[in-house]
Amino acid sequence: MKPKKLVISAFGPYAGESTIDFEKLGEHGLYLITGDTGAGKTTVFDAITFALYGEASGTVRESGMFRSKYAKAETEIRRIDFLLPAKRI
């Protein structure tokens, strides 16, 4: 299983909707997520982990901390789409 598209809103520092289209990164499957301290790199992993398991990707953060304090009350946490393999290996 690999991520196709991550749509984040009301999650961590992402108050509005932000989309990462992993399919635009190519088929090789190895990506570098880089940026300044506090840019939201770990939030990307937290969002993927939260979508799959309903919890944080590490032990420092709790899932209740993910709701963005910058988002409007009516803004919902969004989704992630995954591409499933055609056959099991």
N, C-alpha and C positions, 0 to 999 in steps of 0.2 A: 504494500500500500504506500502510495506517495501523495503528498499534497498537490492538488491542482490549483486551488484558489483559497486564499484566506481573506475574509471580509471581517474587519474589526470595527466595532463602534461601541462607545460607552465602556471601553475596556482599557484599564491602565491610563496612560496619557492620551489615548485616542478617544477624544470626546465625540468627534464626528466620525463619519464612515471613511475608513482607509482600506484599500484593497491591495493585496500582493498576489499577482498572477504568476504562479510558479511555472506554468506552461511556457511563458515567454522566456524563461531562463534556459530553455533547451532540454534535450533528452538525456544528457549525460549523468544527471542525478547528483552532482556534487556542487554545492553552492557555498559561497562565503557571505556571511552576514556580518557586516562591519559598520562601524560608526563611532562617534564620540561617546564618552561616558554619559549615560542618561538619555541616549538617543532612542531607546526602545527596543534594542536587540533582544534582550531577555524576554520582553513582553511578547515578541513574536513566538518564542518557544512556549511561553506560558499560555498563550491563546490556543496553540495547537494542542498542548497537553490538556488544557481545560475542556476543549471541544471533545476530545477523545475520552477523558477519564473523570472530568468534573473536579479536578484539583490542580494545584500548582505543579510546576516542573521541578521545584526544589523544596527543601524543608524550611527555608527562611520565610517564605511568603505563604499566606493562607488564601484559599479561594475567595473568601469574603472580601478580601482587599482589592479584588480586580475591578469592581465597579468604579468607573471614572468619576472623580469628584467634579470634573469639568463638564460632564454631559448633562443634558436636560433630563428631568425626571422621566419623561415619556420615551426617551431613547433606549432601545433594547440592545443587549449584547448580541452580536451577530453570529455568523456561522463560518465553517470551513468545509470545503468540498474535497473529497479524496478520490483518486483514481485507483480502483481495485484491479489486481492482476487478472488477466483473462483466465488463467489456470493456475492452480496451486503447484508450487515446486516441491 
